[in-house]
């Protein structure tokens, strides 16, 4: 039988986390210039026939796959697929590169092999300091890709390397990742509308 006091405690925790998440997003909404600049770059890349490449670790790896799926599938519109690739999904590549060269290079080598000038590389790292994400962005920059970092408040080294850094105003990993999802969904909506919406 459920203990009413236990249920109340869980309800209080849920309420607190939801409100905190909403507050982070409210602060983010007050400063969307970087996210909008990144959207401009994404639309320009797709209009020029390029692709999006995403990468991150843990929850950010899942976010990379999620955002890619919104482009290769669809968001709101029934339309042709758009090229988007998450470098987190190929376990053979990840384990081979990690074993032979080191985990720091699992994204850089894939980008060097598959990235083309004009593509957009998006590195997701809540700390801004994930070495493999930073190296991936560096490799992308060296190959002439447009580089975007999705980070937490500090931006870290990833923010220094990227052409555009979208900083979520939080230091709490779950809250940052929740906001990354909102940003990714918004980018998918913007790109889809620009490519296939009325007047496109």
N, C-alpha and C positions, 0 to 999 in steps of 0.2 A: 504494500500500500504506500502511496506517495506521501511523503512528509510535507505538509503545507509550508512549513518554514523553509524547507529545502527548495521547494518550487519558487517561493518568493525571492530567495537569494539568487536563484538562477535568473529569474525575471529581472531583478535589479541589475545583474551583470549584463544581460542582453541589452537592456535599455541604455545602460551606460556606454557600451561599445557602439551601439547604433548611433547614439547622439554624438559621440566622439568622431565617428566616421563622417557623419553629416557636417560637423564643424570643420573638419579638415577639407572637405570638398567645398564648403562655403568660402574658406580662405583661398583655396585654389581658384575659385570662380572670380575672385577679386583681382587675379593676376594671370590672365590667360594669353598674354602676348607671345610667350615662347611656344606654347602649344599651337597657337594660330599660325605662327611663323613656320613651325614644322608641318602643319597641314598644307600650307602654300607649297612647300618643297615637295610633299608627297603628291599633290595634284599635278604639279609640273612634271615630276618624274613619270607618272603614269601616262600623262598626255604625250610624253616623248617616247613611250614604248618601253619604259624600264620597269624594274620590279622592286619589291620590298623584301629585305632580309632582316630577320629578327633573331635575337638570342639573349639568354639570361640563365640564371641558375635557380633551382628549386621552384618556388612559387612564380618567380619571374620567367622561368622556362615555360611553365604552364601558360602564363600570360602571353608569351611570345607565340605559342601555338594557337592560343585563343584568337589573338588579333589576326594572325595569318589566315585562320579558318574563316573569319568574317569577310575576307577579301576573295579567297578562292571559292567560297560558297556564295552566300549573299547576306546582306544585312536587312534592309527594308525592301529593296527592289528585286524583282525577278529579272536577272540580267546575265550577260556572259561573265565567266570568272576572270578575276584579276590576278596576276602573278604575285604571290607572296609566299615566302619560304621561311620556316622556322628551323634554325640550325640545331635545334635541341632534339629532333625526332629520330635521327639516324644513329642507333646504338652502335653499329659497326664502326662508323666513322668516329664517334666520340671515344669509344674504347681503344680503337687502333691508334688514333692520334694521341690520346691520353697516355697510352702505354709506351709509344715509341718516342714521343716528343715532350710530353708533360701536359697536365690538365690546363695549364695556362694558355696553351696553343690550340685548344679544341675548336675555337671559333675562328681564330686568325687564319688557320690553314684552310678551313672551308671557304672563308671569304676570298682568300687569295685564289682559290681554285674556281669559284663560281661567281664571284662578284664582278660586275662590269662597270666601267665608268658611267656615271649617271644614275646607277641604282641607288637606293636609299637603304642604309644600314641602321637599324635601331637596336641599341644596346640597353637592356633593362637591368638595373642594379640599384637596389634600395639604398645601399651605402655609397654608391658611386665609386667604390674601390675594388670591386671584384676583378682580379687580375686578368682572367680570361675574357671578360667583357671589355676591359680597357684595351687589351691587345687586339681584340676583334675590331674595335673602333679605330685603333691605330692602323691596322692592316687595311681597313676600308678606306681610310683617308689617303693612305699611300697609293691605293689603286684608283683613286679619283671618284670614289663613291661619296654621296652626300651622307653625313653622319648625324644621327640624333641620339641623345642619351635621355632615358627616362629614369629619374633618380628620386631620392629623398631631398631633404632640405639643403644639405651641403653641396650636392653635385659631385664632390670628390674629383678624382682624377678623370673619371669619365666625362664630367662636365667640362673639364679643361680641354679635352681632346676633341669633343664633338663640335660640329658646326652650330648645333642648337642643343641646349640642355633644358629639358622641362623638369623643374624641381617641384616636387610635392612638398608643401609646407608642414612636414612632420618628420620625426625621427623614429617613429614606431613602424616597424616593418609591415605588419598586417594593414595598418591604415594607409601606408604608401601604396601597397599593392592594390588595395581596393580603388584608390584613385587612378592608378595606372589602367585599370579596367575601364573606368569612365572615359579616360582620355583615348584609349584604343577604340572604344565603341564610337566615340565622337569622330575620330579620324576616319573610321570605316564609313560612317554616314556621310561625311564631307566628300570623301573620294568618290563614293558611289553616286552621289547626287551630281558631282562635277562631271563624271564620266558618262552617266546614263540618265540623269534627271531631265526634266523639261528644259529645253533651251541649251542642252549640252552639245 
